[in-house]
Amino acid sequence: MSENGIAIAMVFIGLFLIGGVVSLARQGLKVGAFICALGAALAITAGVLWW
């Protein structure tokens, strides 16, 4: 897989985790939403820096 492919995959994972943040926030699970938000921020940052 090329470097751009890995970067795109990391951004996709980050967007997937943002969906998890929305879902967990609606359910009132603030700790889980925070953990997903942290993971999403890390994944998107990794994807952008990898590009």
Number of C-alpha atoms within 10 A of each C-alpha: 5 6 11 13 13 15 20 17 15 21 21 16 18 24 17 13 22 19 16 18 24 14 14 17 15 11 11 11 12 13 12 16 22 14 14 21 20 15 17 24 17 16 21 21 16 17 22 14 9 14 12
